[in-house]
Amino acid sequence: MNILMVDKFYFIKGGAERYFFELKAVLEAHGHRVIPFSMKHPRNFPTPYSQYFVDHIDFNPTGLKDKLFTGFRSIGRILYSTQARRRLRRLIRTVRPDVAHLHMIDHQISPSILSVLKKEGIPVVQTVHTYKHVCPSYRLYNMEKGVICERCLKGSYYRAFFEKCHKDSFLSTSLLVLEMYVHRWLKLYQKYLDLYLVPSRFMGQKLVEGGVDPQKVRHLLYTVRVEDYPPRFDSDGYFLYYGRLSEEKGLLTLLKAMEGVSDSRLRIAGEGPYRPALEAYARERGLDRVEFVGALGGDALKTMVTGAQFVVVPSEWYENSPLVIYESFSMGKPVIGARMGGISELIEHGVDGFLFEAGNVQELRKWINHLVEYKKERTKMGRAARKKAEKEFDFHSHYPKIMEIYSSLVENQRDS
């Protein structure tokens, strides 16, 4: 089968791209041909299809001249990219894919490509990684106020303008609001997208609340190559947070919880805009058991995770289906996670980790101290976590599920 795989980045920028390349590897290992369509970028992996990619655009330029130039270009690219339509049409007529699997296409590519795919008779499925279908700023979270926000969920996108949801800017937010109304008016997703794949049922629920046809929503977890994450059931005497350091991740709550933890150390791996504030808080409170180790990747990150007693995911926004949990479970580590979004769908409380009320310092501290103290229970949970990863997350279980979806879409297309 020829599978067209579309994402705006052809390098690993975040969780969406990690899944993109995991799935690509799985499909190719089973003899399928995966044809990428993306944006040109200096960090892209090499591919013979890059000649068809859309031109690079940076939505965060520096300098007044670049900002003015990018501003004019970005309007067309975000609302309806004719360049993406032209180049995708050329690619399709060269390779003739059987099915198209979309990931993140907002802004750099735009949903203008959907009508091309439909006109060419190619069924289209999208894995939904963010809340962009129902929220102009992707998150259902107000970054400036630090609170969950569902004001736009029912289609009242203009409310985002008054909240300055994007970059705390009326101008930037107004473009995203316009984008939402244009795409809804054109019915690009409603008419041309055959299926929405949601890694968490919570995501599916929010899409339906926002007006997506429930018959088009299908739950399918992400996948990781579990064999690439060897488990370890002992530890080096610390527990771990790893990921982006931003306010919605609940890291201040985690630091506050550390004020009552004396028998273990916390390592925080990652970078982000909130790091200076977190480090300042740790210094002011004398949290000498907290260590910021910076961004890690590859084997260095795996070594850090396997050396941990457990992993904490204290998010205070609607996480979709965090790959941090997939990876931690694969490496035999229990996870303490907030009851937010899709997190609680992955963790079975008391079996492979613990759940706590998001933002609740006392409850988080309670479960941290519990796992630190009870080593045998921690080890048992780690083994349960690994078993779950092998059963539910591994590509061997993911492949038949995704192929069933592709095959049914292709069959329906032939019958229509």
N, C-alpha and C positions, 0 to 999 in steps of 0.2 A: 504494500500500500504506500502511496505517496502522500505524505502529511505535511501541509504547509503550517509552520509554527511561527507565530507573530508575537514579537515583544519589542518595545521601543529601545531596549538596550540589548546588545549582543555580547555583554560581559556580565559578570556577577556583581550587580550593584546592590541587590537586596534579596529578600526571600522569594519574590516572584521569579527572579532570574535563576536562583538556585534550583527551584522546581523545574523551570524551563529546561535547564541543562541536564538535570537528573532524568527527566522524562525523555528528552532527546536521546540520551545514552541508552535508556531501556529499550526504546523503539528500534534504534539502530542495531542493538545487540540481537534483536529478533528478526533482523533482515529487512526492516522497513526503511524507506528513504525519507529523511526529514529535510525539508527545504525551509531555511530561515528567511524571514523578512523583518527588517529592523531599521535602525538609524545608523548612519556612518558615525564612527567615534574612534578616537585614538586608542581607546582601551579594548576595542572589539577583538574577539577571537577571529583568526583567519577563516575565511569561507569563500568559495568560488562564486557565491551569490551576492557578495557585497556590492557588485556593480549595480544591482537593482535597489539597494537601500536608499532611503530618503536622505537628503543632505542633513548634516549636523546642525543643530541649533542649541544654543546655550541660553536657558531662561534666567540665568543669574549672571549677566555680564557686569564688567567693571568699566567705569569711564562713561561720561555723558554721551559721547558719540555712539559707542557700542549699545548703550541702553536705548537710545532713540531708534537705531537701526533694528535692533532685536525686537523692540516694542511693536513696530509695524509688521515685521515678519511673523511675529508670534500670533497675531490676531488671526491671520489666514490659516496658519498651521494648526492652531487649537480648534477653530470653529469647523473648518472643512478643508482638508489638505488635497488640493487637486494634484500636487506632485505625487503624493502617496498613491492616489488612484491610478495615475498614469504608469508609475513604475511597477506597481503590483500587477496591473493588467499585462504588462510585458512579461513579468516573471511567470504568471499563470499560463500564458500562451506558450511559454518555453517548456515548462515542466509538467503541466496538467496535473495538479494535485487532486486526490480523491476527497480529501476533507481538509478543512482549515481549523486550526486550534489557536485561538487568540489568548493572549495573556494581558499585559499592560499595553494599551494602545493610546491612552489619553495624551493629548497635547502634541507630542513629537510625531505621531502618526495620524491620529484622529479616526473616528468611526466612518469617515468618508469611504474607507475601503470596503465597508460591508455591502454596499449596493453592487460593487464590482464582483464580489464573490458570489452573490446571489444571481447576478446576471449570467455569470459563467457556469452556473449550475453546481456550485460547490457548497455543500452543507457546512455550517459554521457553529462551532462551540467555543465558549469562552470560560476559562477558569477565572473566577472573580476573586481577586487578591485584596481589593480595597472596597470602600463604600462609595466609590465614585458614581455609581448608577443612581444613588439617592442623596448624595451629599456633595456640594460643590468643592469642598476642601478635603475630600477623600475619607475623613476620619470619624465623622459624627462626634467630633471633639473640638471644643473651642480652645485653641492653643494659648491665647492671650489670657483667658480667664481660668484655664486649667480645669474645665468641667466638661462632662458629657453634654452634647448638644444634639437634639433631634428636631430642631425647629424647621428644617428644610425637608424632613423625611417624607411628608405627604405631598411634596411638589411645590411648596412655597419657597422657592429658591431665593427670592428677593430678600429674604430675611438675613441671608449671609452677608449681604452688602452692609446692612446696618451694624452687624457684628464685626465687620472687617476681618472675616475669618482667615483670609490668606495674606500672610506677611504683615498683618495689622495695617492693611492698606485698602482704602476705598477703591483705588484704581485697579489694583491687582485682583481684588475680589469681584469687582464689577465684570471683568472679563470672564471669570469663571461662572458667574451667574448667567451672563449672556450665553456662554457655551451650553449650560444646562438647558436653557429655554430653547435655543436653536435646535439642539439634538432631540429634545422632546417634541418640538413642532414638526421636525422632519421624520420623526418616528424611526430613526435609523436602527436602533437596537430592537424596538418592538417588531418591526417588519422583517428584519434581515438576520437576526440572531436566533438560531434554532434551539440552543440549549445553554443554560448557565450552570456551570459546575461550581459548587460551593464547598470549600474544605471544612467549613463548620456549618452545622444546622442553624446556629445563631445568625450567620451571614445570610443564609437562605430566608430566615424569618424576616430580617430587615429589608431584604429585596422585595419580598411579597408585601410588606407593610408600605413600601414605597411605590407599589403599583405594578411590579413585575408579575407576569402570569405564573402562578404556582405550578402549572403543568410543565413549564419550561425549566424548572429549578431541580437540579439533581445533586445529591450529596456525594462527594468523593474526596477522601482525605488526600493530603500530599503524599509523596513517597520519598524515601531516602534509601540509598544503597547500604543497608544495615551492615553488610559484611565489611564495609569500609570504616566502621566505627567499632573497633574491638572493645569489649566490656572489661571493666575492672571493678571489683566489688569491695576492695579496701580503699584507703584514702591516705592523704598526706596531712590531714589535720586542718583543713579549711573548707569552707563552702563558697559557692560561686554565683555571681550574676554575670552573664555575658550578653552583650547586645549594644544597641544604641543608647547613649547617655542623653536622654531628653526627658522633659518634665513629666510627660504622660506615662512614663515607664514605672512610676511609683518608687523611684530610688530614694527620695527623701524619706518616705515611709520605712524603707529598708534600713536606712542609716539610723533613724529614730529607734527602730527595733533593736539595733545593735547596742544601744545604750544599756540593755539588760542582758547581753550575752557575754559571758566571761570565759567560757571553756573552748572557744573555737575562734577562728579568724575568718574574715570575709574578704574575698578578692573580687574586684570589679574590673572586668575586661571589656574594653570598648572605648569609643570616642563619641563626642557629640557636644552640642552647645551647652548642656547643663553641667559639664564636668567641673568648670571653675567653681560654680556655686556649691556643688557637692563636696569638693575638696575643702572649700572654706568652712563648710558646716562641720566636716569631720575634724578639722584642726581646732575650731572653736570649742567643740565638745570633747576634745581629747580622745577621739576614737582611734587609738593607736593600733587597734586590731583590724582596722580597715586598710586595705592596700589597693591603690589604683594602678593597674598594670598596663593600661593602654590597649590599643587595638591589636588583636591577635588573629591569625588565620592559619589554615592548613594544619600541619602536624603540631605546631606550637599550641594552637587552640585545643586540639584533641588531647594533648598531654595535660593541659590545664584542667580540662573537664574530667578526664579519667582520674586525676589526682584529688578531685573534690569529694567531700562527703555527700553532698547533694547540691542541687541547683535551685535558685529562687527566681520566680517570674512574678514580680509584684505589680504588674501593670494596672493602671487606673483609667484605661480607655478600652474600647471594644476590640481587643485583639481578635484576629480572624482565626488562625490556626498556627500558632508560633512554631517554626521549625526548631527553635531552641529546645522545645520539649521532645520533638522527634529524635533529635540528636542525643540529648541527655539520656533519654530512655534507652536508646541503642547502645550507649556506653555504660549502661547499668547503674544510672544515677536516679534516685528518687527526685521528684520535683515538688517544691512548695509553690503553689500558684494562686493568684487572686481569682475569685469568682467573677470573672469579667469576660464577656464575649465568648469565644470558643475555647478558652483555657479549661473551663470545667468539663468540657466534653472529652478532653484528652486524659485528664487525671482522675483516677478512681480513688476517692478519699479513703485513706487508711490502708490502701493496697499497694499503690505505686507512688504515693506522695500524699500531700495534704492540701486542702483548699482553705482559704481564709477570706473574710470580707475585705474587699479592696479598700486600702487606706486605713485599715484597723491595725494599729501598731501593736497593741497588746496580743491580739490573736496571732499575728505573724510571729512575734517574739516567742509565744508559747510553742508553736510548731518547730521553730528553729531550735530552741532548747531541747525539745523532745527528740528530734532526730540526732542532735549532737550527743545526747546522753545515752540513747538506746542503740548501741552499735549493731546488735543482732537484728533488731527490727529494721534498721537502715539497710543492712545487707539483704534481708529478705525482700524488702521493697525494691531494691535495686535489681534483684533477679526477676521479680515480677515485671518491672519496667522493661527489661531486656526481652522477656517473653512476649510482652505486648508489642514491642517494636517489630519483632520477627513475624508476628502473626498479622499485624494490621498495617504497618508502615512500609515493609520491605517491597522492593520492586517486583518480586515474584508474585505477590498477591495483588499489586497494583496493575500489572500489565493486562491480565484478562479482563479486568473491570473497564479499563480505558478502551480496550479493543472492542468490547461489547458495545460501548457507546458509539465509537467510530462506525462500526459495522451497521448498527441500527440506523444511524443518520444517513449513511450511504444508501442503504436499502430503501429508506423512506424517500430519498431524493430520486431514486430510479422509478419508484412507484408513482411519484407525483406528476 
